[in-house]
Amino acid sequence: MNKTEYIFSVLYYVSILSVIVIVDARGRGGRVFDKNYVVTWGNILKFNQGREVQLLMDKASGSAFESKHNYGSGFFQMRIKLPLRDSAGVVTAFYLTSKGNAHDELDFEFLGNRGGKPIAIQTNVFTNGQGNREQKFVLWFDPTTNFHTYGILWNPYHIVFYVDKVPIRIFKNKKRFGVGYPSKPMKVVASLWNGEDWATDGGKAKINWSYAPFKANFQRFFDSGCHMDGQKQSGKFCGSAIYWWNRRIYSRLTENEEKAFKHVRTKYMNYDYCSDRPRFPVPPIECRWNQ
Ligand SMILES: *[C@@H]1O[C@H](CO)[C@@H](O)[C@H](O)[C@H]1NC(C)=O
C-alpha cells in the first residue's frame, strides 16, 4: 500500500465510522428518558445515560413519570421489569390517559404478589369516564427477572394490548354502534404505587414493608405517536395513514396474531368482565366484537 492508498483507506474507514456513530446516536436519542418524558411524582433513578429509569416506592411515597407530549394515536411500547420477590399490594402501571372530566384511559396494571406466586396483569379501557372493563391474565413468564415489552396500539380501527409480540386484548372501534372509543389527547404514564386495598387477594394481602424500597425498571422512551398538543392538531389528522401504525395492515390482527390471541385468552385469561354475569347480567354491547 502506498501513501495515497493508505490515506484513502483511512478516510474511508473514518467516514464509515462516523455514519455508524451518527445513526447510533439518533437511535439512542429516541430512547433517552429526558427527551420525551418527565418525572411527575416521587423518586426515580436514571441509569445508562438516561436510557433506563427505576421507579421507587417506600412507605413515604410511590413514584411516576409521564410523556411530555399528548398523543392522538400511536403504538406505545415500553420494556418493563417488575419489583422482585414479595410485592403483594404493590401496583406497577403503564397506561395512556387524558386529563380532565369524562376521561379516556388504556391501562396495564401489574398486581404484585406474595413471593413465588404469579403476578397478574390487569387491563382496562375507559371511554368518556366509563371504565369497568377489566380483563385479567396470568403471565407465562416471570416478569420480575427480565425486561419484557408491553405495548398499546391505538389507531382508528382498534386498540390492541400486547405482551411481547402477543396480542392479549383487543377493543374495536364500534363508534357507529354507539360504543365509546378513546379520542381525547392522551399522555403515556408509568407509576409505582400502593394498591394494597385491592390489588392482591382482594385487598387481603398487604404490603410487607421489610422489602421496601420496591423497584420497577423501564426502558425505551420513544416518541411513538401522533402529537396532539393544544388545538393545533385535530384527532382526525392523527388517524392519517402517513403514520405507520394507522396503515391497513394494522387494522386487524394477522393470522398468526389471531392464533396467539385465542391461545392466550383460553389459557391465561382468568377474569373477563364480558363473562361476569353477576356483575353484568347482560354483557356490555362491545363484548360481542372483542372476543
Ligand atoms: C415480611 O417479610 C419478612 C422477611 O422475609 C418476614 O420475616 C416477615 O414475617 C414478613 N411479614 C409479614 C407480615 O408477612
The ligand as an SDF file (V2000), in Angstrom:
LIG
                    3D

 14 14  0  0  0  0  0  0  0  0999 V2000
  -42.1760   -9.7420   55.9140 C   0  0  0  0  0  0  0  0  0  0  0  0
  -41.0130  -10.2890   55.4070 O   0  0  0  0  0  0  0  0  0  0  0  0
  -40.0670  -10.6580   56.3880 C   0  0  0  0  0  0  0  0  0  0  0  0
  -38.7820  -11.0660   55.6770 C   0  0  0  0  0  0  0  0  0  0  0  0
  -38.9950  -12.1440   54.8270 O   0  0  0  0  0  0  0  0  0  0  0  0
  -40.6520  -11.7460   57.2640 C   0  0  0  0  0  0  0  0  0  0  0  0
  -39.7260  -12.1120   58.2810 O   0  0  0  0  0  0  0  0  0  0  0  0
  -41.9450  -11.2630   57.8750 C   0  0  0  0  0  0  0  0  0  0  0  0
  -42.5960  -12.2910   58.6060 O   0  0  0  0  0  0  0  0  0  0  0  0
  -42.8940  -10.7260   56.8190 C   0  0  0  0  0  0  0  0  0  0  0  0
  -44.0240  -10.0820   57.4470 N   0  0  0  0  0  0  0  0  0  0  0  0
  -45.2850  -10.3960   57.1580 C   0  0  0  0  0  0  0  0  0  0  0  0
  -46.3340   -9.6200   57.8700 C   0  0  0  0  0  0  0  0  0  0  0  0
  -45.5710  -11.2840   56.3610 O   0  0  0  0  0  0  0  0  0  0  0  0
  1  2  1  0
  1 10  1  0
  2  3  1  0
  3  4  1  0
  3  6  1  0
  4  5  1  0
  6  7  1  0
  6  8  1  0
  8  9  1  0
  8 10  1  0
 10 11  1  0
 11 12  1  0
 12 13  1  0
 12 14  2  0
M  END
$$$$
